[in-house]
Amino acid sequence: MNCKDLTTQQKLDLIGKIVDQLVKTADACFQLTDKEKCIIAECAMGSITKVFDRRHKALRNKMSVHKEW
């Protein structure tokens, strides 16, 4: 699958499915509690959010220096 052809919403849906599969796989291997499942999901989505936040900050900084963008 080529992610470049997907819309932003489709990409986010795909990430959500991947995180869901991660939690299900970890649960199957380790019989996690609900709290442990939440920790894994929150950390995985938090990592994605951290990447987007860094990109946004870099773009914002670039635009403040080069205002013609």
PATINU-113365 format. One record per atom (N, C-alpha, C): x, y, z. Coordinates in pm, whole numbers, padded with zeros to 5 digits, always signed. Layout:
XYZ
...
//
This chain:
+00084-00118+00000
+00000+00000+00000
+00088+00124+00000
+00052+00219-00083
+00126+00344-00091
+00049+00450-00013
+00105+00493+00098
+00036+00590+00185
+00027+00729+00121
+00110+00756+00021
+00105+00887-00044
-00028+00910-00115
-00096+00802-00152
-00222+00812-00225
-00343+00827-00131
-00321+00821+00000
-00430+00827+00096
-00453+00970+00144
-00577+00998+00185
-00607+01126+00246
-00555+01126+00390
-00551+01241+00450
-00504+01251+00588
-00590+01166+00681
-00721+01170+00662
-00811+01090+00746
-00785+00941+00727
-00762+00898+00605
-00734+00757+00580
-00601+00715+00645
-00504+00804+00643
-00376+00775+00708
-00393+00760+00858
-00472+00851+00919
-00497+00842+01062
-00575+00716+01097
-00670+00678+01013
-00745+00554+01035
-00652+00434+01029
-00558+00436+00935
-00462+00327+00922
-00374+00317+01047
-00327+00431+01096
-00247+00432+01219
-00329+00376+01335
-00455+00415+01344
-00542+00363+01450
-00556+00212+01443
-00570+00158+01323
-00581+00013+01305
-00451-00057+01345
-00339+00005+01314
-00209-00052+01349
-00192-00055+01501
-00229+00054+01568
-00219+00059+01715
-00313-00045+01776
-00433-00058+01722
-00528-00159+01770
-00469-00299+01756
-00406-00326+01642
-00345-00457+01620
-00228-00479+01716
-00151-00375+01744
-00042-00384+01841
-00094-00424+01978
-00201-00359+02022
-00260-00389+02153
-00314-00532+02156
-00382-00573+02050
-00437-00709+02044
-00326-00814+02046
-00220-00789+01972
-00108-00884+01969
-00039-00893+02104
-00014-00778+02166
+00048-00777+02298
-00041-00848+02400
-00171-00828+02391
-00265-00893+02483
-00264-01045+02463
-00259-01087+02338
-00256-01231+02310
-00130-01296+02366
-00020-01224+02362
+00107-01278+02411
+00119-01273+02563
+00068-01165+02624
+00095-01142+02766
-00029-01134+02855
-00149-01155+02801
-00273-01150+02878
-00277-01021+02963
-00281-00909+02897
-00277-00779+02962
-00407-00744+03031
-00397-00660+03134
-00517-00605+03196
-00564-00488+03109
-00685-00440+03135
-00737-00327+03059
-00649-00203+03077
-00598-00185+03198
-00511-00070+03225
-00382-00080+03143
-00326-00198+03134
-00203-00219+03055
-00228-00196+02906
-00343-00239+02859
-00378-00216+02718
-00387-00066+02690
-00447+00008+02782
-00459+00154+02767
-00322+00220+02765
-00231+00172+02849
-00096+00229+02852
-00028+00211+02718
-00038+00092+02661
+00025+00067+02531
-00035+00155+02423
-00168+00164+02419
-00235+00246+02317
-00200+00393+02333
-00201+00443+02456
-00170+00584+02480
-00026+00617+02442
+00066+00527+02474
+00207+00551+02440
+00229+00547+02288
+00165+00453+02222
+00180+00444+02076
+00125+00569+02007
+00005+00610+02047
-00054+00729+01986
+00021+00854+02029
+00073+00854+02149
+00153+00968+02196
+00279+00985+02114
+00338+00875+02072
+00458+00881+01988
+00427+00942+01853
+00315+00904+01795
+00273+00961+01666
+00248+01111+01682
+00179+01148+01788
+00149+01289+01815
+00278+01370+01832
+00376+01311+01899
+00503+01379+01921
+00572+01409+01788
+00568+01315+01695
+00627+01336+01562
+00556+01449+01490
+00422+01448+01493
+00346+01554+01425
+00371+01690+01489
+00381+01694+01621
+00409+01820+01691
+00545+01876+01650
+00644+01790+01638
+00778+01836+01596
+00775+01891+01454
+00703+01821+01366
+00692+01869+01227
+00623+02005+01223
+00515+02017+01299
+00440+02143+01302
+00526+02257+01355
+00602+02230+01460
+00689+02332+01517
+00797+02374+01417
+00855+02277+01347
+00958+02308+01248
+00900+02392+01134
+00782+02356+01089
+00717+02432+00981
+00683+02573+01028
+00632+02585+01149
+00598+02717+01203
+00722+02805+01215
+00832+02747+01261
+00957+02822+01271
+01007+02864+01133
+00997+02775+01038
+01041+02805+00902
+00958+02918+00841
+00827+02914+00868
+00740+03017+00813
+00763+03152+00881
+00803+03152+01006
+00827+03279+01073
+00956+03344+01023
+01049+03263+00976
+01175+03316+00922
+01155+03356+00776
+01086+03273+00700
+01061+03297+00557
+00914+03329+00538
+00874+03448+00564
+00732+03486+00563
+00668+03477+00426
+00744+03467+00318
+00682+03458+00186
+00625+03320+00158
+00648+03221+00243
+00595+03086+00223
+00452+03085+00250
//
